[in-house]
Amino acid sequence: MKETITQKLIALDLDGQDKEDVIQQLANLLDEDGRLNNREAYIRNVQERERLTTTGIGFGIAIPHGKTDAVKDVSVAIGRLQTPVEWDAMDGEPVTMVFQIAVPEASKGNEHLRLISALSRQLIHQEFRDQIMNATSSQEVLDLLGNSLEKTLA
């Protein structure tokens, strides 16, 4: 299995116009890194999930996700937005960071839920969010996340 997140899956200066644009740009990162079987089907799956209920969890963070056969490998693409984007977040605030999850349909259990939970446990801490917002490189973001995502899937 490939690593869940790599430097290629992190965009520190994403220029998204709206929620749909951000989802597509992060899907592009996943696709360019060979994580998807079908980019369009993955995007549709994420958008369908988003229509059910918002993935804007508050604190300027969204965690959109898709579980579909369009995904090859469990992955997380991260986008730090240049300009906040309206996401219908639970706290009513716009989003500045997006952690987009891609999980193959055939994955055991509820890996996407475990990933969301692992991310959420870290992201509820203001200090951690500030560190990610102030990171100057993708490697720094990876170092901040540590190996907690890998441990979640072990």
FENUR-V151131 format. One record per residue. N is the residue number from 0. SS is DSSP state (A for helix, B for strand, O for the rest). BURIAL is + if it has 16 or more other C-alpha atoms within 10 Angstrom, else -. D_LAST is the distance of its C-alpha to the last C-alpha in Angstrom with 1 decimal. Layout:
# FENUR-V151131
<<N/SS/BURIAL/D_LAST> <N/SS/BURIAL/D_LAST>>
This chain:
# FENUR-V151131
<<0/O/-/11.1> <1/O/-/12.7> <2/O/-/11.6> <3/O/+/11.3> <4/O/+/14.4> <5/O/+/17.2> <6/A/-/20.8> <7/A/-/22.2> <8/A/+/20.5> <9/B/+/22.2> <10/B/+/25.8> <11/B/+/27.5> <12/B/-/30.8> <13/B/+/30.3> <14/O/+/33.7> <15/O/+/33.0> <16/O/-/36.1> <17/O/-/34.4> <18/A/+/31.2> <19/A/-/31.6> <20/A/-/32.2> <21/A/+/29.1> <22/A/+/26.9> <23/A/+/28.7> <24/A/+/28.4> <25/A/+/24.6> <26/A/+/24.5> <27/A/+/26.6> <28/A/+/24.1> <29/A/+/21.4> <30/A/+/24.0> <31/A/-/25.4> <32/O/-/22.1> <33/O/-/21.8> <34/O/+/19.1> <35/B/+/21.5> <36/O/+/23.6> <37/O/-/26.1> <38/A/+/26.5> <39/A/-/29.1> <40/A/+/27.3> <41/A/+/24.2> <42/A/+/26.6> <43/A/+/28.4> <44/A/+/25.3> <45/A/+/24.4> <46/A/+/28.1> <47/A/-/28.4> <48/A/+/25.5> <49/A/+/27.3> <50/A/-/30.5> <51/A/-/29.1> <52/O/-/28.4> <53/O/-/28.0> <54/O/+/24.7> <55/B/+/26.6> <56/B/+/25.1> <57/B/+/27.8> <58/O/+/28.1> <59/O/+/28.7> <60/B/+/25.2> <61/B/+/24.2> <62/O/+/20.9> <63/O/+/22.0> <64/B/+/19.7> <65/B/+/20.0> <66/B/+/18.4> <67/B/+/20.5> <68/O/+/21.2> <69/O/+/22.5> <70/B/+/19.0> <71/O/+/17.6> <72/O/+/14.3> <73/O/+/12.1> <74/B/+/14.0> <75/B/+/15.7> <76/B/+/19.3> <77/B/+/21.0> <78/B/+/24.8> <79/B/+/27.0> <80/B/+/30.2> <81/B/-/33.7> <82/B/+/35.3> <83/B/+/33.9> <84/B/+/33.5> <85/O/+/34.4> <86/O/+/31.4> <87/O/+/32.8> <88/O/+/30.4> <89/O/+/30.4> <90/O/-/32.4> <91/O/-/34.7> <92/O/+/34.0> <93/O/+/33.2> <94/B/+/29.9> <95/B/+/29.4> <96/B/+/25.7> <97/B/+/23.6> <98/B/+/19.9> <99/B/+/19.8> <100/B/+/16.8> <101/B/+/16.8> <102/B/+/14.7> <103/B/+/16.0> <104/O/+/17.8> <105/O/-/16.2> <106/O/-/12.6> <107/O/-/11.3> <108/O/-/12.3> <109/O/-/12.8> <110/A/+/10.1> <111/A/+/13.1> <112/A/-/14.0> <113/A/-/10.8> <114/A/+/11.3> <115/A/+/15.0> <116/A/-/14.5> <117/A/+/12.5> <118/A/+/15.2> <119/A/-/17.9> <120/A/-/17.2> <121/A/-/17.9> <122/A/+/20.7> <123/O/-/22.8> <124/O/-/23.9> <125/A/-/27.0> <126/A/-/26.6> <127/A/-/23.2> <128/A/+/24.7> <129/A/-/27.8> <130/A/-/25.9> <131/A/+/24.3> <132/A/-/27.7> <133/A/-/29.4> <134/O/+/27.0> <135/O/-/29.1> <136/O/-/26.6> <137/A/+/23.4> <138/A/-/22.1> <139/A/-/23.0> <140/A/+/21.0> <141/A/+/17.9> <142/A/-/18.7> <143/A/+/19.1> <144/A/+/15.8> <145/O/-/14.3> <146/O/-/10.6> <147/A/-/9.9> <148/A/+/8.9> <149/A/-/6.3> <150/A/-/5.1> <151/A/-/5.7> <152/A/-/3.8> <153/O/-/0.0>>
